[in-house]
Amino acid sequence: MNIKRVVVGPLEENCYIVENNNKCLIIDPGDDVDKIINNIKYSVVGILITHYHFDHIGALDELKEKYNIDENNYNIKDFDFEVIKTPGHTSDSKTYYFKDNNIMFVGDFIFKDSIGRMDLPTGSVLEMKNSISKILKYPSNTILYPGHGDSTTIGNEKKNLDNYFFSNENERNLL
C-alpha cells in the first residue's frame, strides 16, 4: 500500500491518496480539486471522510461527481479497514484503521504533539477523553496520519495523550 499526502487549502489540510492493487482511496479531500486529481494515477474506488468540517470536504462534491462515487462506503474491495468512532473534536469524527499496514487516518482527532480542538460545535471534552482511551489500546507502533501536519505514532503520542486527561495509566484503563 502506498500513501500520498497532498496538502490542500488555506488551512493546509492533509488529503491522502491511498493506493493498493492499482486502485485508490481518497481520504479527506479538503480543497484544490485539481491538485488532488493530478496526484491520482489509479482508479478511485472510494472516498473516506474523517469529519465534515469545511477544510476536509471542500473538494468532496466535485470528486464524487467526477468519479461517480459516494463517500464513506466501507465495503471497498482491495482495502481492508476498521471504522472507529472517535468523537471529541466533532461528534461525527471517525478514524480509519488499516490493521494489515498498522496505520490510522485520524483527521483532526490527534496531531503530532497535540489533539484536536473541542470548543467548536459538537466538540466534547468527555467524548475526546473516551476516544483517546480507546485509541491508546492499539499497538504503539501504529502510524497516525492526521488532518494537518506530520504523521506520528501512538507510541510517540502516548505520554502527551495520557497527560491531557489522565493522572496515570490505571485511570485511563477504567474507561
C-alpha positions in Angstrom: 0.0 0.0 0.0 1.3 3.4 -0.9 0.2 6.7 0.8 0.5 10.1 -0.8 -0.1 13.2 1.3 -1.5 16.1 -0.7 -1.6 19.3 1.3 -4.6 21.5 0.2 -6.4 24.7 1.0 -5.6 27.7 3.1 -5.5 25.7 6.3 -3.0 23.2 4.8 -5.2 20.2 5.3 -3.8 16.8 4.6 -5.7 14.9 1.8 -4.5 11.4 1.5 -4.5 9.2 -1.6 -4.1 5.6 -0.6 -3.1 3.2 -3.4 -3.3 -0.6 -3.5 -3.6 -3.0 -6.4 -3.9 -0.3 -9.0 -6.9 1.3 -7.1 -7.0 4.2 -4.7 -9.0 5.7 -1.9 -9.2 9.5 -1.3 -9.3 10.5 2.4 -10.4 14.0 3.3 -10.5 15.9 0.0 -10.3 19.3 1.6 -9.8 21.7 -1.3 -7.8 22.2 -4.5 -9.7 19.5 -6.6 -7.3 19.8 -9.5 -4.3 19.3 -7.2 -5.9 16.1 -5.9 -6.8 14.8 -9.3 -3.3 15.4 -10.6 -2.0 13.1 -7.8 -4.3 10.3 -8.7 -2.9 7.6 -11.1 -5.3 4.7 -10.4 -9.0 4.1 -10.4 -10.8 5.8 -7.5 -12.9 3.2 -5.6 -13.8 5.2 -2.5 -13.7 8.5 -0.6 -13.4 8.4 3.2 -14.2 11.4 5.4 -12.9 11.7 8.9 -15.3 14.5 9.8 -17.3 17.1 8.0 -15.5 20.4 8.7 -15.2 22.6 5.6 -11.4 22.1 5.4 -11.8 18.3 5.0 -14.6 18.2 2.4 -14.1 21.3 0.2 -13.5 19.1 -2.9 -15.8 16.3 -2.0 -18.8 17.1 -4.2 -16.6 17.7 -7.3 -14.8 14.4 -6.7 -18.0 12.4 -6.1 -19.3 13.7 -9.4 -16.1 13.2 -11.4 -15.6 9.6 -10.2 -19.4 8.8 -9.7 -18.8 7.5 -6.2 -20.3 8.3 -2.8 -18.3 9.0 0.3 -18.0 6.6 3.3 -18.7 3.3 1.6 -16.9 1.0 4.0 -17.1 -2.2 1.9 -14.3 -1.5 -0.7 -12.6 -4.3 -2.5 -8.8 -4.2 -2.1 -8.9 -2.1 1.1 -9.5 -3.7 4.4 -10.0 -1.3 7.3 -11.9 -0.8 10.5 -14.0 2.3 11.1 -13.6 3.6 14.7 -15.9 6.2 16.0 -13.6 8.8 17.7 -15.8 11.8 18.7 -14.4 14.6 20.7 -13.2 17.1 18.0 -16.6 16.7 16.4 -19.5 14.3 17.2 -19.0 12.7 13.7 -15.3 12.1 13.9 -14.0 8.7 12.6 -10.7 7.0 12.5 -9.8 4.5 9.8 -7.5 1.7 10.9 -5.8 -0.4 8.3 -4.6 -3.2 10.5 -2.6 -5.1 7.9 -0.5 -1.9 7.4 -0.7 -0.7 11.0 -1.8 2.8 10.1 -4.7 5.1 11.1 -6.1 8.1 9.4 -7.3 10.2 12.4 -8.4 13.6 10.9 -8.3 16.3 13.5 -8.7 13.9 16.4 -4.9 13.6 17.1 -2.0 15.6 15.7 1.7 15.2 16.3 2.3 16.5 19.8 -1.4 17.7 20.2 -5.1 16.8 19.9 -8.0 18.4 18.1 -10.0 21.4 19.4 -13.0 20.5 21.4 -14.5 24.0 21.7 -16.2 24.0 18.2 -19.8 23.0 17.7 -20.4 19.3 18.6 -16.9 19.0 20.2 -16.8 17.4 23.6 -14.1 17.0 26.3 -15.7 13.9 27.7 -16.0 12.2 24.3 -12.4 13.2 23.4 -11.2 11.5 26.7 -13.1 8.3 25.8 -11.8 8.3 22.3 -8.2 8.8 23.4 -8.6 6.0 25.9 -9.9 3.8 23.0 -7.1 4.6 20.6 -4.3 4.0 23.2 -5.3 0.3 23.3 -4.0 -0.1 19.7 -0.3 -1.1 19.1 2.2 1.7 20.0 3.9 1.4 16.6 0.6 2.3 14.7 1.3 5.2 12.4 -1.2 8.1 12.7 -1.9 10.2 9.7 -3.5 13.5 10.9 -5.6 16.0 9.1 -2.9 18.7 9.4 0.9 18.4 9.9 3.2 15.4 10.1 2.5 11.8 10.8 3.4 10.3 14.2 2.8 7.0 16.1 0.6 6.1 19.0 3.8 5.4 21.0 5.2 8.8 20.3 1.9 10.4 21.4 1.1 8.2 24.3 2.7 10.4 27.0 1.1 13.5 25.6 -2.3 11.8 25.2 -2.2 10.4 28.8 -1.2 13.8 30.2 -4.2 15.6 28.6 -6.8 13.8 30.8 -5.3 11.0 32.9 -3.2 11.2 36.0 -2.0 7.6 35.4 -2.5 4.6 33.2 -4.8 2.9 35.7 -7.2 5.9 35.5 -7.3 5.6 31.7 -7.9 1.9 31.8 -11.1 2.5 33.9 -12.9 3.9 30.9 
